[in-house]
Amino acid sequence: MAAVQISPARASRLAIYYCLLLAAVWAFSQGYDRRFWDWMAAHLPRRLATVILGILPVMIVLIGLAVLQLPDGRMHIAFLDVGEGDAILITTRAASRSWSTAVPAPWH
């Protein structure tokens, strides 16, 4: 059996995420999404509604991905199989990266 240990802070964020996901699925099943889109189409100019519905979600996702890439203060070591050889990527606490490759000698 596999287990993953997470900190209490990450566990609370995960719980909030699943609660929001559950609320969104429930709202979608009740038809609240259609009422929301109809309200936006009736009360907002078309260009503003396009910006809100099109660009804003993309920006939220991109900002979220950028936040997830911030250094967490720990060292990370990744062992990678890159085809003919192996590679090691070391990311330090200060977010500096070191790359090391090992390629087999051509006579072996």
N, C-alpha and C positions, 0 to 999 in steps of 0.2 A: 504494500500500500504506500502510495506517495503522499507526502504532506508538504505544504508550503507555509512557512512562518511569516506572518506580516505584523507590523507594529500596530498598536492600538489606533494611532492616527490614520494609518492607511485603511484599517478595518472600518473606521467610522466613515471615511470618504467612500469606501466601497458600499457600505450600507445606504448612504445617502444616494449614491448613484442608482442602486437597484430600486429604492423607493421612488425616485423620480421616473425611472423607466416603467415601473408598475403603474404609476399615476398617468403617464403618457399613454400606455396601452389601454388603460381603462377609459380615459377621455376619448381616445380614438374609437373605441368600441361603442361609446355612448353617442357619437356623432358630434361632439364638441368641436372637433377639428373643422367640420364643414361650416358650422355656425361662425367660427372665428374667421375663416377665409371669406365668407360672405360679408361679414361685418367690415373686414379690411377693404374689400373691393368697393363697398358702398360709402365708406367714410374717408378714405385716403385717396389722394391723387394716384393715378396709375404708376407714375415713375417712382414715387415714394414707396408704394406697395412692392414694386419690383425690387427696389433696393433692400427693403426689409426682408422680403421672402427669399431673395436670391443671393445677395452678397453677404448679408449679416450672418446666416448660418455657416457659410464658408469661412468667414473671418473668425467666428467663434471656434471652429474646428482647428484652424491654423494656429490661433493663439494658444489653444489647449495643447496642441502638439509641441509648440515651442516651449511651453512651461514644463512639459514632461521631459524635455531634453536638458533642462537645467541640471548642473552638477548636484549630487546629493551628499557630497562630503565623504564618500567612501571610494576605495580603490576597486576597479573592475578589471578582471582579466578574462579575455575571450580567446579560446583556442579555436581556430578556423581551419577547415579543410578546403584548400584553394586549388584543388585539381592535382597537379603534379607534386606539390609540396604541402607544407603546413605553415600556418602563420599564427602569431600571437599578437593580440592588440591589448596594450595595457593603458588604462585610463586612470590617472592619479587623482588624488583628492582635489587638486587645484585645476582639474579638467584638462591637464596637458596629456597628450597621447604619444605613445611610443609603439612603433610597429616593427616586428621582427619576423623574418621569413626563413624557412628552411627548405631548400630545394635539393633533391637528391643529385648526387654527382652523376655526370653522364656515363661514366664507365661502370656503374653498378647495374 
